[in-house]
């Protein structure tokens, strides 16, 4: 039984897009689901949700860059950034148009973009230092 489970896990993790697909689904759920939070929760600082947005898209972009690290495509970093920006903007559009319990916020989108840009800069920096 243990060997069978290990083989399944090895097959799943050896395939491309596992981590980024799961993380995309997590973002999709957190962005569109109705999440009830008690009013009495104290916030650590103003606009702390921007840190959450930054983190979610930083992680998504990092997963994508890791999964495409051996790609031979010339502009893969550009396409990863375009996907991440587009997905973040789509989530904001859906929040603002389809759901009454959510709202469009351009600053959320900017936090998403800054997270993706930071992940890309980290990736490029570490990729450059590893080659040395």
Backbone as a printed PyTorch tensor [residue, N CA C, xyz], in Angstrom:
tensor([[[  0.8240,  -1.2020,   0.0000],
         [  0.0000,   0.0000,   0.0000],
         [  0.8620,   1.2580,   0.0000]],

        [[  1.9030,   1.2830,   0.8270],
         [  2.7780,   2.4530,   0.9100],
         [  3.4850,   2.7020,  -0.4150]],

        [[  3.9560,   1.6250,  -1.0510],
         [  4.6550,   1.7610,  -2.3270],
         [  3.7010,   2.2970,  -3.4050]],

        [[  2.4570,   1.8140,  -3.4070],
         [  1.4490,   2.2780,  -4.3640],
         [  1.1920,   3.7810,  -4.1960]],

        [[  1.0310,   4.2360,  -2.9520],
         [  0.7960,   5.6620,  -2.6800],
         [  1.9990,   6.4960,  -3.0900]],

        [[  3.1850,   5.9940,  -2.8070],
         [  4.3970,   6.7050,  -3.2020],
         [  4.4770,   6.8660,  -4.7140]],

        [[  4.1120,   5.8270,  -5.4640],
         [  4.1370,   5.9030,  -6.9300],
         [  3.1510,   6.9420,  -7.4510]],

        [[  1.9800,   7.0070,  -6.8600],
         [  0.9810,   8.0030,  -7.2800],
         [  1.5040,   9.4110,  -7.0110]],

        [[  2.0280,   9.6370,  -5.8290],
         [  2.5600,  10.9630,  -5.4860],
         [  3.7160,  11.3250,  -6.4070]],

        [[  4.5920,  10.3890,  -6.6970],
         [  5.7190,  10.6540,  -7.5870],
         [  5.2380,  11.0220,  -8.9890]],

        [[  4.1990,  10.3320,  -9.4780],
         [  3.6580,  10.6470, -10.7990],
         [  3.0330,  12.0370, -10.8520]],

        [[  2.3000,  12.3850,  -9.8110],
         [  1.6310,  13.6900,  -9.7760],
         [  2.6510,  14.8130,  -9.7300]],

        [[  3.6430,  14.6930,  -8.8610],
         [  4.6020,  15.7830,  -8.6950],
         [  5.5950,  15.8680,  -9.8420]],

        [[  5.7170,  14.8150, -10.6410],
         [  6.6450,  14.8730, -11.7630],
         [  6.0230,  15.5670, -12.9770]],

        [[  4.7420,  15.7610, -12.9460],
         [  4.0720,  16.4180, -14.0670],
         [  4.1450,  17.9260, -13.9260]],

        [[  4.1310,  18.5830, -15.0730],
         [  4.1560,  20.0470, -15.0640],
         [  2.8300,  20.6080, -14.5940]],

        [[  2.8860,  21.7930, -14.1070],
         [  1.7150,  22.6100, -13.7640],
         [  0.9280,  22.1370, -12.5470]],

        [[  1.4360,  21.1920, -11.7730],
         [  0.6880,  20.7180, -10.6170],
         [  0.5740,  21.8250,  -9.5810]],

        [[  1.7060,  22.3920,  -9.1890],
         [  1.6920,  23.4100,  -8.1420],
         [  0.9880,  24.6830,  -8.5910]],

        [[  1.2770,  25.1290,  -9.8050],
         [  0.6440,  26.3570, -10.2760],
         [ -0.8590,  26.1540, -10.4970]],

        [[ -1.2660,  24.9630, -10.9210],
         [ -2.6990,  24.7020, -11.1080],
         [ -3.4390,  24.6880,  -9.7780]],

        [[ -2.8560,  24.0410,  -8.8060],
         [ -3.4820,  24.0150,  -7.4800],
         [ -3.5400,  25.4190,  -6.9020]],

        [[ -2.4410,  26.1700,  -7.0310],
         [ -2.4160,  27.5260,  -6.4850],
         [ -3.3820,  28.4440,  -7.2270]],

        [[ -3.5340,  28.2620,  -8.5270],
         [ -4.5100,  29.0340,  -9.2910],
         [ -5.9150,  28.7500,  -8.7840]],

        [[ -6.2110,  27.4860,  -8.5010],
         [ -7.5240,  27.1230,  -7.9580],
         [ -7.7390,  27.7430,  -6.5810]],

        [[ -6.6990,  27.7880,  -5.7600],
         [ -6.8050,  28.4170,  -4.4390],
         [ -7.1130,  29.9040,  -4.5870]],

        [[ -6.4040,  30.5820,  -5.4880],
         [ -6.6520,  32.0090,  -5.7210],
         [ -8.0720,  32.2190,  -6.2360]],

        [[ -8.4930,  31.3860,  -7.1650],
         [ -9.8350,  31.4830,  -7.7240],
         [-10.8770,  31.3700,  -6.6160]],

        [[-10.7190,  30.3910,  -5.7540],
         [-11.6650,  30.2090,  -4.6530],
         [-11.6380,  31.4040,  -3.7000]],

        [[-10.4460,  31.8000,  -3.2630],
         [-10.3540,  32.9020,  -2.3050],
         [-10.8340,  34.2280,  -2.8970]],

        [[-10.6940,  34.3790,  -4.2040],
         [-11.1070,  35.6290,  -4.8490],
         [-12.6050,  35.7120,  -5.0670]],

        [[-13.2580,  34.5750,  -5.2640],
         [-14.6670,  34.6050,  -5.6470],
         [-15.6270,  34.0520,  -4.6010]],

        [[-15.1290,  33.3450,  -3.6310],
         [-16.0120,  32.7460,  -2.6280],
         [-16.5030,  33.7960,  -1.6470]],

        [[-17.6590,  33.5360,  -1.0910],
         [-18.1860,  34.4140,  -0.0450],
         [-17.5790,  33.9380,   1.2720]],

        [[-16.6900,  34.7340,   1.7820],
         [-16.0040,  34.3920,   3.0210],
         [-16.5150,  35.3210,   4.1090]],

        [[-17.1250,  34.7270,   5.1270],
         [-17.6590,  35.5190,   6.2290],
         [-16.5670,  35.7110,   7.2690]],

        [[-16.3230,  36.9550,   7.5980],
         [-15.3590,  37.2490,   8.6470],
         [-16.0440,  38.0700,   9.7170]],

        [[-15.7940,  37.7540,  10.9650],
         [-16.4090,  38.5410,  12.0340],
         [-15.9370,  39.9910,  11.9940]],

        [[-16.8300,  40.8840,  12.3000],
         [-16.5090,  42.3100,  12.2750],
         [-15.4880,  42.6900,  13.3390]],

        [[-15.4450,  41.9160,  14.4170],
         [-14.5830,  42.2950,  15.5290],
         [-13.1180,  41.8810,  15.3520]],

        [[-12.7630,  41.2700,  14.2230],
         [-11.3600,  40.9130,  14.0010],
         [-10.5570,  42.1980,  13.8740]],

        [[ -9.5200,  42.2920,  14.6840],
         [ -8.6920,  43.4970,  14.6130],
         [ -7.6740,  43.3260,  13.4930]],

        [[ -7.4360,  44.3860,  12.7920],
         [ -6.4730,  44.3710,  11.7010],
         [ -5.1260,  44.8380,  12.2260]],

        [[ -4.0880,  44.1960,  11.7550],
         [ -2.7480,  44.5620,  12.2030],
         [ -2.3320,  45.9330,  11.6900]],

        [[ -2.7260,  46.2350,  10.4510],
         [ -2.3970,  47.5180,   9.8460],
         [ -3.3820,  47.7740,   8.7150]],

        [[ -3.4990,  49.0350,   8.3030],
         [ -4.4490,  49.3460,   7.2160],
         [ -4.0520,  48.6390,   5.9070]],

        [[ -5.0350,  48.2390,   5.1770],
         [ -4.8490,  47.6040,   3.8610],
         [ -4.0030,  46.3330,   3.9200]],

        [[ -4.1500,  45.5620,   4.9810],
         [ -3.3710,  44.3340,   5.0860],
         [ -3.7590,  43.3190,   4.0100]],

        [[ -4.9190,  43.4770,   3.3950],
         [ -5.3070,  42.5660,   2.3200],
         [ -4.3930,  42.7140,   1.1090]],

        [[ -3.7410,  43.8580,   0.9790],
         [ -2.8020,  44.0470,  -0.1400],
         [ -1.5920,  43.1190,   0.0110]],

        [[ -1.1950,  42.8580,   1.2540],
         [ -0.0990,  41.9210,   1.5040],
         [ -0.5220,  40.5100,   1.0850]],

        [[ -1.7770,  40.1780,   1.3280],
         [ -2.3010,  38.8720,   0.9110],
         [ -2.2970,  38.7760,  -0.6130]],

        [[ -2.7520,  39.8160,  -1.2800],
         [ -2.7420,  39.8240,  -2.7520],
         [ -1.3180,  39.6900,  -3.2770]],

        [[ -0.4060,  40.4870,  -2.7360],
         [  1.0000,  40.4250,  -3.1250],
         [  1.5150,  38.9960,  -2.9780]],

        [[  1.2570,  38.3900,  -1.8310],
         [  1.7700,  37.0470,  -1.5340],
         [  1.1900,  35.9870,  -2.4600]],

        [[ -0.1140,  36.0630,  -2.7210],
         [ -0.7460,  35.0520,  -3.5730],
         [ -0.1540,  35.0590,  -4.9780]],

        [[  0.0590,  36.2430,  -5.5420],
         [  0.5650,  36.3210,  -6.9090],
         [  2.0780,  36.1450,  -6.9650]],

        [[  2.7770,  36.4680,  -5.8840],
         [  4.2010,  36.1650,  -5.7800],
         [  4.3920,  34.6530,  -5.8390]],

        [[  3.5930,  33.9230,  -5.0800],
         [  3.6860,  32.4660,  -5.0490],
         [  3.2920,  31.8670,  -6.3990]],

        [[  2.2150,  32.3580,  -6.9970],
         [  1.7870,  31.8450,  -8.3070],
         [  2.8890,  32.0360,  -9.3420]],

        [[  3.4490,  33.2170,  -9.4070],
         [  4.4920,  33.5010, -10.3960],
         [  5.7400,  32.6500, -10.1210]],

        [[  6.0760,  32.4570,  -8.8600],
         [  7.2250,  31.6240,  -8.4960],
         [  7.0010,  30.1750,  -8.9280]],

        [[  5.8040,  29.6480,  -8.6730],
         [  5.5000,  28.2820,  -9.1120],
         [  5.6260,  28.1460, -10.6260]],

        [[  5.0780,  29.1000, -11.3620],
         [  5.1440,  29.0390, -12.8230],
         [  6.5920,  29.0960, -13.3140]],

        [[  7.3850,  29.9750, -12.7210],
         [  8.7860,  30.0720, -13.1360],
         [  9.5460,  28.7940, -12.8210]],

        [[  9.2500,  28.1840, -11.6930],
         [  9.8810,  26.9120, -11.3450],
         [  9.4720,  25.8290, -12.3390]],

        [[  8.2040,  25.7840, -12.6870],
         [  7.7190,  24.7480, -13.5920],
         [  8.2130,  24.9360, -15.0290]],

        [[  8.5270,  26.1620, -15.4040],
         [  9.0150,  26.4320, -16.7550],
         [ 10.5200,  26.6960, -16.7990]],

        [[ 11.2440,  26.3780, -15.7500],
         [ 12.6620,  26.7230, -15.6720],
         [ 13.4920,  26.0810, -16.7770]],

        [[ 13.0670,  24.9500, -17.3150],
         [ 13.8170,  24.2700, -18.3820],
         [ 13.2200,  24.5140, -19.7600]],

        [[ 12.3230,  25.4710, -19.8570],
         [ 11.6690,  25.7430, -21.1300],
         [ 12.6660,  26.3330, -22.1270]],

        [[ 12.4910,  25.9640, -23.3800],
         [ 13.3480,  26.5090, -24.4250],
         [ 12.7360,  27.7350, -25.0830]],

        [[ 11.5080,  28.0930, -24.6790],
         [ 10.8680,  29.2750, -25.2520],
         [ 11.6600,  30.5210, -24.8700]],

        [[ 11.8000,  31.3990, -25.8250],
         [ 12.6290,  32.5770, -25.6310],
         [ 12.0060,  33.5820, -24.6580]],

        [[ 10.7330,  33.8350, -24.7690],
         [ 10.0650,  34.8650, -23.9730],
         [  9.2030,  34.2830, -22.8650]],

        [[  9.6140,  33.1760, -22.2650],
         [  8.7680,  32.5050, -21.2850],
         [  8.4990,  33.3870, -20.0750]],

        [[  9.4560,  34.1870, -19.6470],
         [  9.2540,  35.0830, -18.5030],
         [  8.1500,  36.0940, -18.8240]],

        [[  8.1650,  36.6250, -20.0410],
         [  7.1300,  37.5660, -20.4730],
         [  5.7530,  36.9030, -20.4180]],

        [[  5.6430,  35.6720, -20.9200],
         [  4.3590,  34.9790, -20.9570],
         [  3.8560,  34.6390, -19.5610]],

        [[  4.7710,  34.3040, -18.6740],
         [  4.3790,  34.0400, -17.2860],
         [  3.8430,  35.3180, -16.6420]],

        [[  4.5330,  36.4220, -16.8710],
         [  4.0750,  37.7070, -16.3270],
         [  2.7170,  38.0950, -16.9160]],

        [[  2.5630,  37.9280, -18.2220],
         [  1.2960,  38.2610, -18.8770],
         [  0.1590,  37.4060, -18.3090]],

        [[  0.3980,  36.1210, -18.1290],
         [ -0.6160,  35.2450, -17.5420],
         [ -0.9820,  35.7070, -16.1350]],

        [[  0.0230,  35.9830, -15.3170],
         [ -0.2150,  36.3690, -13.9300],
         [ -0.9780,  37.6860, -13.8540]],

        [[ -0.5710,  38.6750, -14.6390],
         [ -1.2730,  39.9630, -14.6600],
         [ -2.7170,  39.7830, -15.1420]],

        [[ -2.8820,  39.0170, -16.2130],
         [ -4.2200,  38.8210, -16.7860],
         [ -5.1390,  38.0890, -15.8160]],

        [[ -4.6270,  37.0830, -15.1640],
         [ -5.4320,  36.3310, -14.1980],
         [ -5.8390,  37.2320, -13.0350]],

        [[ -4.9040,  38.0460, -12.5480],
         [ -5.2160,  38.9780, -11.4620],
         [ -6.2720,  39.9920, -11.8730]],

        [[ -6.1550,  40.4990, -13.0860],
         [ -7.1300,  41.4790, -13.5610],
         [ -8.4990,  40.8280, -13.7760]],

        [[ -8.5070,  39.6120, -14.3040],
         [ -9.7660,  38.8900, -14.4950],
         [-10.4750,  38.6770, -13.1590]],

        [[ -9.7280,  38.3340, -12.1280],
         [-10.3450,  38.1430, -10.8080],
         [-10.9810,  39.4400, -10.3100]],

        [[-10.3260,  40.5560, -10.5260],
         [-10.8860,  41.8440, -10.1050],
         [-12.1280,  42.2030, -10.9190]],

        [[-12.0880,  41.9490, -12.2180],
         [-13.2540,  42.2150, -13.0690],
         [-14.4370,  41.3540, -12.6180]],

        [[-14.1940,  40.0690, -12.3810],
         [-15.2690,  39.1830, -11.9260],
         [-15.8190,  39.6290, -10.5780]],

        [[-14.9450,  40.0360,  -9.6830],
         [-15.4050,  40.5090,  -8.3790],
         [-16.2880,  41.7460,  -8.5160]],

        [[-15.9390,  42.6150,  -9.4420],
         [-16.6820,  43.8520,  -9.5980],
         [-17.9680,  43.7330, -10.3890]],

        [[-18.0810,  42.6980, -11.2220],
         [-19.2570,  42.6110, -12.0940],
         [-20.2330,  41.4880, -11.7350]],

        [[-19.7290,  40.3360, -11.3640],
         [-20.6110,  39.1860, -11.1710],
         [-21.0830,  38.9710,  -9.7420]],

        [[-20.3650,  39.5000,  -8.7850],
         [-20.6680,  39.1880,  -7.3960],
         [-20.9900,  40.4530,  -6.6100]],

        [[-22.1170,  40.4090,  -5.9060],
         [-22.5170,  41.5830,  -5.1190],
         [-21.7600,  41.6760,  -3.8000]],

        [[-21.2140,  40.5700,  -3.3400],
         [-20.5000,  40.5590,  -2.0670],
         [-19.0080,  40.8290,  -2.2290]],

        [[-18.5690,  41.1210,  -3.4370],
         [-17.1780,  41.4740,  -3.7210],
         [-17.1640,  42.7880,  -4.4920]],

        [[-16.0040,  43.4240,  -4.5360],
         [-15.9130,  44.6710,  -5.2780],
         [-14.5760,  44.7580,  -6.0070]],

        [[-14.5790,  45.5210,  -7.0770],
         [-13.3850,  45.7740,  -7.8760],
         [-12.4950,  46.7530,  -7.1210]],

        [[-11.2030,  46.4640,  -7.0580],
         [-10.2630,  47.3660,  -6.4070],
         [ -8.9720,  47.3810,  -7.2170]],

        [[ -8.6790,  48.5150,  -7.8270],
         [ -7.4800,  48.6360,  -8.6520],
         [ -6.2170,  48.4280,  -7.8270]],

        [[ -6.2670,  48.7670,  -6.5470],
         [ -5.0950,  48.5910,  -5.6870],
         [ -4.8200,  47.1210,  -5.3880]],

        [[ -5.8610,  46.3090,  -5.3830],
         [ -5.6540,  44.8590,  -5.2770],
         [ -4.9090,  44.3550,  -6.5120]],

        [[ -5.3280,  44.8310,  -7.6800],
         [ -4.6660,  44.4390,  -8.9180],
         [ -3.2090,  44.9000,  -8.9170]],

        [[ -2.9570,  46.1070,  -8.4420],
         [ -1.5780,  46.5970,  -8.3780],
         [ -0.7360,  45.7520,  -7.4180]],

        [[ -1.3190,  45.3430,  -6.2980],
         [ -0.6030,  44.4660,  -5.3660],
         [ -0.3010,  43.1240,  -6.0300]],

        [[ -1.2420,  42.6090,  -6.8210],
         [ -1.0180,  41.3700,  -7.5720],
         [  0.1810,  41.5320,  -8.5100]],

        [[  0.1970,  42.6340,  -9.2480],
         [  1.2710,  42.8830, -10.2170],
         [  2.6180,  43.0530,  -9.5260]],

        [[  2.6360,  43.7630,  -8.4190],
         [  3.8930,  43.9590,  -7.6870],
         [  4.4130,  42.6230,  -7.1590]],

        [[  3.5110,  41.7560,  -6.7070],
         [  3.9180,  40.4210,  -6.2740],
         [  4.5460,  39.6260,  -7.4060]],

        [[  3.9390,  39.6770,  -8.5870],
         [  4.4690,  38.9480,  -9.7530],
         [  5.8040,  39.5340, -10.2110]],

        [[  5.9090,  40.8480, -10.2100],
         [  7.1630,  41.4940, -10.6130],
         [  8.2820,  41.1420,  -9.6380]],

        [[  7.9780,  41.1620,  -8.3590],
         [  8.9790,  40.8180,  -7.3460],
         [  9.4330,  39.3700,  -7.5020]],

        [[  8.4970,  38.4660,  -7.7580],
         [  8.8490,  37.0560,  -7.9740],
         [  9.7520,  36.9110,  -9.1970]],

        [[  9.4630,  37.6540, -10.2480],
         [ 10.2690,  37.5880, -11.4650],
         [ 11.6650,  38.1290, -11.2250]],

        [[ 11.7590,  39.2490, -10.5200],
         [ 13.0800,  39.8060, -10.2190],
         [ 13.8850,  38.8420,  -9.3480]],

        [[ 13.2380,  38.2190,  -8.3770],
         [ 13.9230,  37.2050,  -7.5570],
         [ 14.4120,  36.0580,  -8.4170]],

        [[ 13.5520,  35.5800,  -9.2980],
         [ 13.9060,  34.4610, -10.1650],
         [ 15.1010,  34.8130, -11.0510]],

        [[ 15.0580,  35.9760, -11.6610],
         [ 16.1520,  36.3860, -12.5430],
         [ 17.4560,  36.5620, -11.7680]],

        [[ 17.3710,  37.1150, -10.5720],
         [ 18.5660,  37.3040,  -9.7500],
         [ 19.1800,  35.9630,  -9.3700]],

        [[ 18.3550,  35.0550,  -8.8580],
         [ 18.8970,  33.7540,  -8.4390],
         [ 19.3340,  32.8940,  -9.6220]],

        [[ 18.6570,  33.0370, -10.7280],
         [ 19.0700,  32.3020, -11.9200],
         [ 20.4510,  32.7800, -12.3710]],

        [[ 20.6680,  34.0710, -12.2960],
         [ 21.9540,  34.6550, -12.6970],
         [ 23.0620,  34.2350, -11.7290]],

        [[ 22.7790,  34.2460, -10.4270],
         [ 23.8180,  33.8980,  -9.4490],
         [ 24.1290,  32.4020,  -9.4540]],

        [[ 23.1600,  31.5620,  -9.7890],
         [ 23.4000,  30.1200,  -9.8340],
         [ 24.3030,  29.7670, -11.0120]],

        [[ 24.1670,  30.4860, -12.1220],
         [ 24.9940,  30.2070, -13.3220],
         [ 26.4510,  30.5470, -13.0900]],

        [[ 26.7520,  31.4210, -12.1310],
         [ 28.1450,  31.8210, -11.8870],
         [ 28.9290,  30.7600, -11.2530]]])
